[in-house]
Amino acid sequence: MSSQAEDQRVPGTGEDEPLLGRVGDASQQEGKPLYYNFIIGTAVIAQAGAWILAAIIWGSVFSHPLMLFSAHPLLNSAALLVLTQGILILQPTHTKEQKKVGTWNHAALNEVALAAGVAGLVIIEYNKISHGGTHFVSTHAILGLTTYILLFVQAFVGATQYFVPALYGGQANAKKLYKYHRLSGYVVLVLMMATVAAATQTDFNKNVMKIQLWAVLTASAITLIGVLPRIKKQKFGWLAGA
């Protein structure tokens, strides 16, 4: 059977969607469970990077006596891990039904990530207030606050434009924002990684947790190497007929 015939039988796959290395390298096959999206194409690389990054942070936290502050890096690293899963599960969808189911799961994962992030923010602020510490002074803190705000906006706009399009004047207007929501999602992901990297330069990390900057950057780079090649240009309206 020719590759062209195979492409017709399995929409979204074929010679123009190699396993590794090109933009849009993975598409969900008809009949495959949604959870396959977590591992197809370069997703396995993204998973390796995301879990390595989480393991670096969790390993450092649990290698020291636990305290209230411990919940801050645990919750925020969990938020980053879950947000990555939310991206991976939606990227390969391409049919109407796949997009619908994928969006529901994407939204649920993003809400979990947001809840974890907010909990992490509340804990660090309570910890600083109880100890008379300074607020939003370090690069880590400033990046963190910026990321929290963007994550909240990202989640709110993403949920309302899909589930409550009337807020934007109807479904047609809401759909015009989809490409910006997708783009900002990748920006938030990178900002979260940058915030973790900046945390390695805080006095607490240097004196206690001792997480290495190179380790965070390496794990983050591996994650992005897995995430970015799966971006489908047509979902941004960059291709004719998208």
SELOTOR-21422 format. One record per residue (C-alpha): x negated, y, z negated. Coordinates in Angstrom, 2 decimals, padded with zeros to 5 digits. Layout:
# SELOTOR-21422
> px, py, pz
> X, Y, Z
...
//
This chain:
# SELOTOR-21422
> px, py, pz
> 000.00, 000.00, 000.00
> -001.37, 003.45, 000.88
> -002.14, 006.08, -001.73
> 000.51, 008.32, -000.16
> 003.18, 005.68, -000.70
> 002.02, 005.19, -004.28
> 002.33, 008.93, -004.90
> 005.93, 008.79, -003.71
> 006.73, 005.95, -006.10
> 005.05, 007.56, -009.10
> 005.62, 011.33, -009.03
> 002.78, 013.45, -010.35
> 000.02, 010.90, -009.87
> -002.38, 010.07, -007.10
> -005.69, 011.04, -005.57
> -005.14, 014.73, -006.30
> -004.88, 013.94, -010.04
> -008.17, 012.22, -010.99
> -008.70, 010.87, -014.49
> -011.34, 013.44, -015.39
> -012.60, 016.82, -014.46
> -010.01, 018.85, -012.58
> -007.24, 021.20, -013.56
> -003.94, 019.33, -013.90
> -005.65, 015.95, -014.08
> -002.80, 014.19, -015.90
> 000.90, 013.85, -015.18
> 003.42, 011.81, -017.10
> 004.51, 008.78, -015.11
> 008.18, 007.89, -014.84
> 009.17, 005.19, -017.30
> 006.19, 005.79, -019.59
> 006.93, 006.76, -023.21
> 006.29, 010.37, -024.14
> 003.58, 009.42, -026.62
> 001.36, 008.32, -023.71
> 000.83, 012.04, -023.11
> -001.38, 012.07, -026.19
> -004.01, 009.95, -024.44
> -003.70, 010.17, -020.64
> -006.34, 011.93, -018.60
> -008.78, 014.01, -020.60
> -006.50, 013.91, -023.65
> -008.72, 011.21, -025.12
> -011.57, 013.73, -025.15
> -009.36, 016.36, -026.77
> -008.25, 013.85, -029.40
> -011.86, 012.97, -030.19
> -012.79, 016.61, -030.69
> -009.68, 017.49, -032.71
> -010.01, 014.53, -035.07
> -013.77, 015.04, -035.47
> -013.15, 018.66, -036.43
> -010.48, 017.64, -038.94
> -012.75, 014.93, -040.34
> -015.60, 017.41, -040.80
> -013.38, 019.70, -042.86
> -011.54, 017.01, -044.80
> -014.76, 015.17, -045.53
> -016.30, 018.30, -046.99
> -013.21, 019.14, -049.05
> -012.85, 015.67, -050.54
> -016.55, 015.41, -051.30
> -016.09, 018.13, -053.94
> -013.79, 018.41, -056.97
> -010.33, 019.41, -055.76
> -008.89, 022.79, -056.74
> -006.06, 025.02, -055.56
> -008.30, 026.50, -052.87
> -008.88, 023.02, -051.45
> -005.37, 023.08, -049.97
> -006.27, 026.10, -047.80
> -008.79, 024.38, -045.49
> -006.82, 021.13, -045.60
> -003.57, 022.79, -044.49
> -005.14, 025.02, -041.87
> -007.19, 022.24, -040.32
> -004.01, 020.15, -040.26
> -002.24, 023.04, -038.51
> -004.95, 023.12, -035.85
> -004.78, 019.35, -035.38
> -000.98, 019.36, -035.04
> -000.99, 022.37, -032.72
> -003.39, 020.49, -030.45
> -000.98, 017.55, -030.39
> 001.85, 019.91, -029.48
> -000.10, 021.10, -026.46
> -001.17, 017.63, -025.37
> 002.33, 016.17, -025.48
> 003.83, 018.83, -023.21
> 001.06, 019.40, -020.66
> 001.66, 016.28, -018.47
> 005.45, 016.71, -018.14
> 006.64, 017.66, -014.66
> 010.22, 016.43, -014.11
> 013.26, 018.17, -015.57
> 014.00, 015.40, -018.07
> 010.35, 015.06, -019.09
> 010.10, 018.78, -019.70
> 013.27, 018.75, -021.80
> 012.14, 015.92, -024.07
> 008.59, 017.23, -024.13
> 009.73, 020.70, -025.13
> 011.74, 019.40, -028.07
> 008.74, 017.45, -029.35
> 006.39, 020.34, -028.59
> 008.60, 022.68, -030.60
> 008.82, 020.27, -033.52
> 005.03, 019.85, -033.66
> 004.48, 023.58, -033.42
> 006.90, 024.20, -036.29
> 004.98, 021.72, -038.42
> 001.74, 023.49, -037.50
> 003.26, 026.87, -038.36
> 004.56, 025.59, -041.71
> 001.13, 024.20, -042.59
> -000.53, 027.46, -041.58
> 001.87, 029.59, -043.62
> 001.39, 027.34, -046.64
> -002.38, 027.73, -046.24
> -001.99, 031.52, -046.10
> 000.21, 031.61, -049.22
> -002.28, 029.50, -051.15
> -005.34, 031.58, -050.26
> -003.51, 034.81, -051.03
> -002.32, 033.49, -054.39
> -005.84, 032.30, -055.11
> -007.32, 035.72, -054.30
> -004.70, 037.60, -056.32
> -005.19, 035.36, -059.35
> -008.97, 035.90, -059.19
> -008.88, 039.58, -058.22
> -010.55, 038.87, -054.90
> -010.69, 041.10, -051.83
> -008.22, 040.62, -048.97
> -008.88, 040.47, -045.23
> -012.42, 041.81, -045.34
> -014.57, 039.04, -043.87
> -014.61, 038.09, -040.21
> -012.96, 034.81, -041.16
> -010.14, 036.58, -043.00
> -009.51, 039.10, -040.22
> -009.50, 036.40, -037.55
> -007.28, 034.28, -039.77
> -004.69, 037.03, -040.26
> -004.69, 037.78, -036.53
> -004.20, 034.11, -035.76
> -001.39, 033.73, -038.31
> 000.48, 036.65, -036.75
> 000.03, 035.38, -033.21
> 001.01, 031.85, -034.22
> 004.23, 033.15, -035.77
> 005.03, 035.25, -032.70
> 004.14, 032.32, -030.45
> 006.47, 029.96, -032.31
> 009.32, 032.47, -032.50
> 009.20, 033.49, -028.85
> 008.70, 029.91, -027.66
> 011.70, 028.62, -029.62
> 014.06, 031.48, -028.83
> 013.29, 031.75, -025.12
> 014.13, 028.07, -024.69
> 016.91, 027.50, -027.22
> 018.41, 031.02, -027.43
> 017.76, 032.59, -023.99
> 020.58, 035.09, -024.56
> 018.13, 037.10, -026.68
> 016.24, 037.86, -023.48
> 019.25, 038.63, -021.34
> 019.86, 035.11, -020.09
> 018.00, 032.00, -019.01
> 016.55, 033.56, -015.88
> 014.83, 036.32, -017.87
> 013.71, 033.90, -020.55
> 012.08, 031.62, -017.97
> 009.98, 034.54, -016.74
> 008.26, 034.52, -020.13
> 007.33, 030.84, -020.04
> 003.99, 031.40, -018.33
> 003.01, 034.02, -020.92
> 004.00, 031.67, -023.72
> 001.81, 028.95, -022.23
> -001.15, 031.29, -021.82
> -000.84, 032.70, -025.34
> -000.68, 029.16, -026.70
> -004.17, 028.45, -025.38
> -005.35, 031.79, -026.78
> -004.01, 030.88, -030.22
> -005.73, 027.50, -030.04
> -009.09, 029.14, -029.32
> -008.53, 031.75, -032.04
> -007.82, 029.01, -034.57
> -011.09, 027.34, -033.65
> -012.90, 030.67, -033.90
> -011.41, 031.18, -037.35
> -012.73, 027.82, -038.49
> -016.15, 028.68, -037.06
> -016.12, 032.01, -038.90
> -015.25, 030.20, -042.14
> -018.65, 028.48, -042.01
> -020.25, 031.89, -042.55
> -018.38, 032.68, -045.77
> -020.25, 032.58, -049.07
> -018.01, 029.81, -050.41
> -018.82, 027.54, -047.51
> -022.53, 028.33, -047.59
> -022.74, 027.68, -051.34
> -020.21, 024.88, -051.80
> -018.66, 023.19, -048.76
> -021.72, 023.51, -046.51
> -019.87, 022.83, -043.24
> -022.30, 023.49, -040.39
> -021.42, 026.01, -037.68
> -022.93, 023.85, -034.95
> -020.69, 020.93, -035.96
> -017.53, 023.07, -035.78
> -018.54, 024.56, -032.43
> -019.36, 021.15, -030.99
> -016.07, 019.59, -032.08
> -014.16, 022.63, -030.82
> -015.93, 022.48, -027.46
> -015.11, 018.78, -027.10
> -011.46, 019.54, -027.84
> -011.31, 022.27, -025.21
> -013.10, 020.07, -022.67
> -010.19, 017.68, -023.09
> -007.38, 020.26, -023.19
> -008.27, 022.75, -020.47
> -008.61, 020.37, -017.47
> -004.99, 019.25, -018.05
> -003.63, 022.75, -017.42
> -001.32, 022.75, -014.41
> -001.69, 025.95, -012.40
> 001.80, 025.66, -010.99
> 003.27, 026.05, -014.49
> 001.78, 029.53, -014.60
> 003.29, 030.45, -011.24
> -000.17, 030.66, -009.71
> 000.74, 028.36, -006.83
> 003.20, 029.01, -004.05
> 006.62, 027.57, -004.72
> 005.94, 027.14, -008.47
//
